[in-house]
Amino acid sequence: MKDLKALPEKLLQIAEAGKQYLPLLFLLLLLAIYGFLFLQVHTLNAQEPSAADVTAKSRTASVPHIDQKVLDQVQSLQDNSVSVQTLFVDARSNPFN
């Protein structure tokens, strides 16, 4: 019974002695958290999709479709206007300009 009454005093003494190590323990905790996050990101980044996943996603991807009437209209506008013709020629020769 005597030991149980002295337990809080002993814990306070241990806590007082351990206060000088709090910054070090805090830095070690942060280092452990960053290390864990780094490993998680590395493992998730290194994963490759399976062939079944790739084929499933490629089946659901829609192929863009341009209406023939719109293509004919753009072609007629290009044929009728000189400024549009030069615009198309410039865009074809240098698409990044």
C-alpha positions in Angstrom: 0.0 0.0 0.0 2.9 2.3 0.7 4.2 1.9 -2.8 0.9 2.9 -4.4 0.9 6.2 -2.5 4.4 7.0 -3.7 3.6 6.1 -7.3 2.3 9.6 -8.4 5.4 11.2 -6.8 7.7 8.8 -8.7 5.8 9.5 -12.0 6.2 13.3 -11.5 9.9 12.8 -10.9 10.3 10.8 -14.1 8.2 13.4 -16.0 10.4 16.2 -14.7 13.6 14.3 -15.8 12.1 13.6 -19.2 11.2 17.2 -20.1 14.6 17.9 -21.5 14.0 15.1 -24.1 10.7 16.5 -25.4 12.1 18.3 -28.4 14.0 15.3 -29.4 11.0 13.0 -29.0 8.9 15.5 -31.0 11.4 15.5 -33.9 11.6 11.7 -33.8 7.8 11.5 -34.0 7.8 13.9 -37.0 10.5 11.9 -38.7 8.6 8.7 -38.2 5.4 10.3 -39.7 7.3 11.6 -42.7 9.1 8.3 -43.2 5.8 6.4 -43.1 4.2 8.8 -45.6 7.2 8.6 -47.9 7.0 4.8 -47.9 3.3 4.9 -48.6 3.7 7.3 -51.5 6.6 5.2 -52.9 4.6 1.9 -52.8 1.5 3.5 -54.3 3.6 5.2 -57.1 5.4 1.9 -57.9 2.2 0.0 -58.6 1.4 -0.8 -62.2 -2.2 -1.4 -63.3 -3.0 -4.9 -64.4 -3.8 -5.8 -68.0 -7.4 -6.4 -67.1 -7.7 -2.9 -65.6 -6.2 -1.4 -68.7 -8.5 -3.2 -71.1 -11.5 -2.4 -69.0 -10.7 1.3 -69.0 -9.9 1.4 -72.7 -13.3 -0.2 -73.5 -15.1 2.5 -71.6 -13.1 5.3 -73.3 -15.2 7.0 -75.9 -13.7 7.8 -79.3 -14.3 11.4 -80.3 -16.6 11.8 -83.3 -17.0 14.9 -85.5 -20.1 15.3 -87.5 -19.5 15.2 -91.3 -21.8 18.2 -91.8 -19.5 20.3 -89.5 -16.4 19.1 -91.3 -17.9 20.1 -94.7 -18.8 23.5 -93.3 -15.3 24.1 -92.0 -13.9 23.0 -95.3 -16.2 25.4 -97.2 -15.2 28.3 -94.9 -11.6 27.5 -95.4 -12.0 27.4 -99.2 -13.9 30.7 -99.4 -11.8 32.9 -97.1 -8.1 33.8 -97.8 -7.5 34.8 -94.1 -8.9 31.5 -92.9 -6.7 29.7 -95.4 -3.6 31.4 -94.1 -4.7 30.7 -90.5 -5.0 27.0 -91.3 -1.6 26.9 -93.1 0.1 28.7 -90.2 -1.5 26.4 -87.7 -0.4 23.4 -89.6 3.2 24.6 -90.1 3.7 25.8 -86.5 1.0 24.5 -84.1 2.7 26.1 -81.1 2.6 29.6 -82.4 
